[in-house]
Amino acid sequence: MNAERLARDVRLMVLDVDGVLTDGGLYYDESGCVLKRFNVQDGLAIKMAPQAGLEFAVITGLDSPAVRRRVTELGITHYHPGHHRKAPVLRGISEQTGIPLSNMAYVGDDWVDAAPMSLVGLPIAVPNARPEILKLAVWTTRAMGGQGAVREAIDFVLRAQGKLEDMWQGWVRE
């Protein structure tokens, strides 16, 4: 399958968190709170992309206050924490938004992402994903999870749709 052709139809990008938006590490402070590191370039792209018509959803296996805060800061309204079985949630997002699964991309890295990746039009993996997930992906980022992989995926989709250059020029002409 031609990933660029599939990217032209993407209207909603669904993201996993640990290993995609983060490096997959769980950092604990002395009181036992989990800390996570997010990439600022991923965040800027997520905030800018809706101007080009690209929406976002997050489905994650854990329910973390840090993730909830980051997702809220980024303006992602389709946030679904605490789901290891993600396919039913993905179908629900499709019903709620009216966006067919074929017009979605999913970025994943581990077995919990296999079912949703099998359902969407453009399954994307990060290069440090499990081997089985890499086999399901039609396109793989160069950047590792938590290291700008989401930004790279967003840029790929928007470039395929002919929208990335206009977004860039909006910053140049500011």
C-alpha positions, 0 to 999 in steps of 0.5 A: 500500500502507498502510505502517501496516498492513504495519508491524503484521506486522513482526517483524524489521527489517534495516538497511543501515549507510552512509547509514542507521545513519550519515550515509554519510560515511567519515572517515579518521584520520591512520593510515588508519582509517575512523571512522563516526558513529552516532546514540545515539537509534538505538542506544537504540531498537535496544536497547529494541525486542526487549522489544517483540518486534522483532528486528534484522539488519544487512547491509552492503557493507563490513566495518568494525571500527567497525561490528562494535563498534557492532553488538555493543554493540547486541546485534544477532546477525544481522550480515552484513558485506561483502555487496554482493549482499544478497538471498541473505543476506536469504533466509538470515536468513529461513531461519535465524530462521524469519521470513518475508520478508513479516514483515520491514522493510528500511531502505536508501538506495542501489542495493545495497539495491534487491533486499532492499527488493523482497523484504520486507513493508515497504521503508523509505527515508531521504529522502536515498536514491537516487531509485530507492530512494525509489520502492521504499519504501512508507514514508520517514523524515523524518530523514536517514540517521545522524540518527535515521532508524532510531529513527524507523522503529522508532517507526513500526513499534512505534506501528503495533503498539500497543507504543510507548506501553507502552514509553514508559510503562515509562520514565515510571514507572521 
